[in-house]
Amino acid sequence: MESFGVRLQRAVSERGPLCVGIDPHPALLASWGLSDDVNGVERFARTVVDALGDRVAVVKPQSAFFERFGSQGVAVLESTIRQLRERGSLVLLDVKRGDIGSTVRAYASAYLDPSSPVYVDAVTASPFLGVGSLAPMFELAAEHGGGVFVLALTSNPEGASVQRATGADGRTVAQLVIDEISQLNAGVEPLGSIGLVIGATVGETGCDLSAVNGPLLAPGLGAQGATAADLRVVFGSALPAVLPAYSREVLGAGPDPEALRAAADRAVADCRAVLATS
Ligand SMILES: O=C(O)c1cc(=O)[nH]c(=O)n1[C@@H]1O[C@H](COP(=O)(O)O)[C@@H](O)[C@H]1O
């Protein structure tokens, strides 16, 4: 199996630098004329898959919106993942998991073991029980060509009080996470498979991203107020590794598939214009 880093680079070069989330918020279901129940979520997800699955490099279902409906919602998530794979987009499941290492091993087998029903190309993970506690995810990702995106500087304003706090050695928590992930990706060519999440809303990071050698997921564009131009300020010379992520901004154009495709194309064009200047 090729590594996630290789597969991501190819997907982005073929389809453009864009990750679109599937976030069936109650307000979006209503604006699409769908019911706020499992049938509405199924129709919503199916429409996004049909419109964008063969067009967008990475699709990121947000697990919370499926979990709201219990086992039936998770069944919809499973079939959404299968459909996305058939259309050729990489699937990044947004679950932000993190725990003690022995429990992380179970999360790893849930999402990064090809025999699991919710097997995906990559997951989001929280490092706040220690980056080392995520080791079982990194190991299974390496074994099966998967990826892990580790939170470093999140897009929400509350994140800064923890993530920009300074530790005993003078580094911020975010820089410590960045440095540990950089070590995991060191020397991997052309790109490591362990990514970081850095919100497009965070402004100047004060962090050194020069050694990451992995993808940088940038949520917070559109609905949370950041624009493609903000990526320049946040990422500076690390811009080539950025994977811009939009959910509501693109989804709000639905349910018309043509309008969804046009919104995704606009997002790619906006981001390309910025990433190309790097
Ligand atoms: O990991 C994420 O994707 C994520 C990290 C972060 O720092 N901020 C953030 O908004 N997200 C997710 O990205 C999506 C953003 O949605 P929109 O604000 O609608 O584009 C949501 O599913 C969030 O859970």
The ligand as an ORCA input file, in Angstrom:
! r2SCAN-3c Opt
* xyz 0 1
  O     -10.239     18.908     12.785
  C     -10.988     19.691     12.196
  O     -11.370     19.456     11.066
  C     -11.271     20.989     12.821
  C     -10.253     21.527     13.573
  C     -10.339     22.868     13.959
  O      -9.412     23.420     14.533
  N     -11.462     23.572     13.642
  C     -12.510     23.019     12.954
  O     -13.466     23.737     12.665
  N     -12.463     21.688     12.603
  C     -13.623     21.031     11.958
  O     -13.760     21.568     10.654
  C     -15.143     21.783     10.329
  C     -15.346     23.273     10.082
  O     -16.614     23.513      9.568
  P     -17.022     24.916      8.905
  O     -16.776     25.957      9.930
  O     -18.462     24.712      8.569
  O     -16.161     25.079      7.666
  C     -15.945     21.226     11.495
  O     -16.303     19.885     11.196
  C     -14.977     21.268     12.657
  O     -15.237     20.244     13.593
*
